[in-house]
Amino acid sequence: MDIKLIALDMDGTLLNRNKEISSRTLKALEITSQKGAEIVICTGRVMQGIREYLPVLPFVRYYITSNGASIYDIKEDKVLYQNLIPSEKAEKVLQVYRTSGGLAEIYSRNMSYMSMDDYSDLSNRYGINQTVGDYLRRKNEPVDSLSQLIASRAEGIEKFNLSYFPAVTYAQIWNRLNLIGGLSLTYSDSRNIEVNLHDCNKGTGLAALAEHLEIPPSQIMAIGDSLNDREMLLFSGNPVAMGNASDEIKGLTSTVIHSNDEDGIAHFLEILFQQYS
């Protein structure tokens, strides 16, 4: 098995339920990297939401972020690729979401933003506990107006993350966003909607990086657990589903490993490289 690149989702895959990367997983990834496989993070998070993990991942050079909207080369400190929602369409997304009573986060230029009104009152507005609220404030920059933010981004924006709206409005908001046209909708759990441009997903992002590195799909392994990993797994010649993955994701592959809370990645890579070393 000649694997040149391993693409890893973060939440629910690389990270355990405490949002940590276990020491066993780090060791297995480092050894795998030393054996010649490029370890790539492929996540729905924006780059700002990853930075706390960078010190423990010195062997990772490439980050595919915002569900494939951007590819960042940390060694060269530059963006290699972007696939952005045009500002005019992004404003339409925002107008639809304003009727949902939920929280909107906008990913742009490697940063995540939310309105100042939400930032200062997450508990009362959405019933968010202090731990989650502190996390959201760490990962987001507050702005007075999300519309003004969008207008200031002539190049477009990476992604919307829409969450904490009443469950009864979920299907309605999903359908109204679809009616805008030209968008890709997915989710990483049952409580959010992630919005990208129509041809933007982890699969197209991984394909762009593979082309840049001149690595064919047959030499790429992708590991994920949720719907926003679907296209990444389909592009990869060697798809792997976590034990905690949804049934739909497990149905895409014959390779299902232990869960993210059972060091699934480490266990799998240890066996794989023992068998094929």
ZAMARGU-4260 file (C-alpha; in steps of 0.2 Angstrom, whole numbers, plus 5000, padded with zeros to 4 digits):
<rodrens>
0) 5000/5000/5000 | 5009/5016/4994 | 5001/5030/5003 | 5008/5047/5000 | 4995/5058/5008
5) 4983/5056/5023 | 4969/5069/5025 | 4962/5070/5042 | 4946/5078/5048 | 4948/5086/5065
10) 4932/5086/5075 | 4926/5069/5078 | 4941/5061/5070 | 4958/5068/5075 | 4951/5076/5091
15) 4943/5067/5105 | 4927/5073/5114 | 4938/5084/5124 | 4944/5093/5108 | 4962/5085/5112
20) 4974/5075/5101 | 4980/5061/5111 | 4999/5058/5114 | 4997/5040/5106 | 4989/5048/5090
25) 5002/5061/5089 | 5016/5048/5090 | 5008/5038/5077 | 5006/5053/5065 | 5023/5058/5068
30) 5030/5041/5063 | 5019/5040/5048 | 5025/5057/5042 | 5043/5051/5045 | 5039/5036/5034
35) 5035/5048/5020 | 5016/5051/5020 | 5011/5069/5020 | 4999/5072/5034 | 4986/5085/5029
40) 4972/5093/5040 | 4956/5094/5031 | 4943/5103/5042 | 4927/5114/5042 | 4936/5125/5054
45) 4944/5142/5049 | 4963/5143/5051 | 4961/5154/5067 | 4951/5139/5075 | 4966/5128/5072
50) 4981/5138/5078 | 4980/5131/5096 | 4985/5114/5089 | 4999/5120/5078 | 5013/5118/5091
55) 5009/5099/5093 | 5008/5096/5074 | 5025/5102/5068 | 5025/5088/5054 | 5009/5096/5046
60) 5013/5108/5032 | 4996/5109/5023 | 4979/5114/5030 | 4963/5113/5020 | 4951/5124/5029
65) 4933/5130/5029 | 4927/5114/5020 | 4939/5116/5006 | 4938/5135/5004 | 4956/5138/5007
70) 4972/5129/5007 | 4986/5136/5018 | 5005/5131/5017 | 5011/5135/5034 | 5029/5132/5030
75) 5028/5146/5016 | 5015/5156/5026 | 5004/5158/5011 | 4987/5153/5004 | 4989/5141/4989
80) 4971/5140/4984 | 4954/5148/4988 | 4936/5145/4982 | 4925/5159/4990 | 4907/5164/4991
85) 4905/5180/4981 | 4900/5195/4992 | 4883/5198/4984 | 4878/5180/4987 | 4885/5180/5005
90) 4874/5195/5009 | 4859/5184/5003 | 4864/5170/5015 | 4865/5182/5029 | 4848/5190/5025
95) 4840/5172/5025 | 4848/5168/5041 | 4843/5183/5051 | 4825/5176/5051 | 4831/5160/5060
100) 4834/5167/5077 | 4851/5158/5078 | 4870/5162/5078 | 4880/5166/5062 | 4899/5165/5061
105) 4908/5171/5045 | 4925/5164/5040 | 4936/5176/5030 | 4954/5179/5028 | 4959/5164/5040
110) 4948/5172/5053 | 4931/5169/5061 | 4918/5183/5065 | 4902/5185/5074 | 4891/5201/5078
115) 4895/5210/5093 | 4878/5208/5099 | 4880/5189/5099 | 4897/5190/5106 | 4892/5199/5122
120) 4876/5189/5125 | 4879/5171/5120 | 4871/5164/5136 | 4854/5174/5136 | 4852/5173/5117
125) 4856/5155/5114 | 4857/5146/5131 | 4876/5143/5128 | 4885/5138/5144 | 4901/5147/5150
130) 4913/5134/5143 | 4906/5134/5125 | 4904/5153/5126 | 4922/5155/5131 | 4927/5144/5116
135) 4916/5154/5104 | 4923/5170/5110 | 4941/5164/5108 | 4938/5158/5090 | 4928/5173/5084
140) 4932/5192/5082 | 4917/5203/5086 | 4911/5215/5073 | 4898/5229/5073 | 4890/5223/5057
145) 4891/5207/5048 | 4884/5215/5032 | 4898/5228/5033 | 4911/5214/5035 | 4904/5205/5019
150) 4904/5222/5010 | 4922/5225/5014 | 4927/5208/5007 | 4928/5211/4988 | 4936/5194/4985
155) 4921/5185/4994 | 4921/5175/5010 | 4926/5157/5014 | 4911/5150/5024 | 4896/5153/5035
160) 4893/5142/5050 | 4875/5144/5056 | 4870/5136/5073 | 4859/5137/5089 | 4843/5141/5080
165) 4827/5133/5085 | 4826/5115/5079 | 4809/5118/5071 | 4816/5131/5059 | 4831/5120/5053
170) 4822/5112/5038 | 4815/5129/5033 | 4831/5138/5034 | 4840/5124/5024 | 4827/5125/5010
175) 4828/5144/5009 | 4846/5144/5008 | 4845/5131/4994 | 4833/5142/4985 | 4847/5156/4984
180) 4856/5144/4972 | 4874/5141/4969 | 4878/5136/4986 | 4884/5120/4995 | 4876/5115/5011
185) 4882/5102/5024 | 4884/5100/5042 | 4896/5092/5055 | 4882/5089/5068 | 4863/5089/5069
190) 4863/5107/5076 | 4872/5117/5062 | 4872/5122/5044 | 4888/5125/5035 | 4887/5135/5019
195) 4900/5136/5005 | 4901/5140/4987 | 4892/5126/4976 | 4908/5118/4970 | 4917/5120/4987
200) 4919/5105/4999 | 4933/5095/5007 | 4934/5084/4991 | 4937/5099/4979 | 4950/5106/4991
205) 4959/5089/4993 | 4959/5088/4974 | 4967/5105/4972 | 4981/5100/4985 | 4983/5083/4976
210) 4986/5092/4960 | 4998/5104/4967 | 5008/5090/4975 | 5006/5079/4960 | 4999/5064/4970
215) 4985/5053/4962 | 4969/5048/4972 | 4975/5030/4973 | 4989/5036/4984 | 4978/5046/4995
220) 4970/5041/5011 | 4956/5051/5019 | 4948/5048/5037 | 4932/5056/5043 | 4916/5054/5052
225) 4902/5066/5047 | 4893/5073/5031 | 4905/5087/5027 | 4919/5073/5025 | 4909/5064/5012
230) 4917/5071/4996 | 4934/5070/5004 | 4931/5051/5006 | 4924/5049/4989 | 4939/5058/4981
235) 4952/5048/4990 | 4957/5031/4984 | 4958/5024/5002 | 4943/5031/5012 | 4942/5027/5030
240) 4927/5030/5042 | 4929/5032/5061 | 4919/5021/5072 | 4909/5035/5078 | 4905/5040/5060
245) 4887/5042/5054 | 4880/5027/5045 | 4880/5036/5028 | 4899/5039/5030 | 4902/5021/5035
250) 4893/5016/5020 | 4906/5024/5009 | 4920/5012/5014 | 4924/4994/5020 | 4937/5001/5032
255) 4929/5007/5048 | 4941/5010/5063 | 4939/5013/5081 | 4931/5029/5087 | 4939/5046/5090
260) 4938/5042/5109 | 4947/5025/5107 | 4963/5032/5098 | 4955/5026/5081 | 4968/5034/5070
265) 4983/5029/5081 | 4977/5011/5082 | 4974/5010/5063 | 4990/5018/5058 | 5000/5007/5070
270) 4993/4991/5062 | 4994/4998/5044 | 5012/5002/5045 | 5017/4986/5054 | 5008/4976/5041
275) 5015/4986/5026 | 5032/4992/5033
</rodrens>
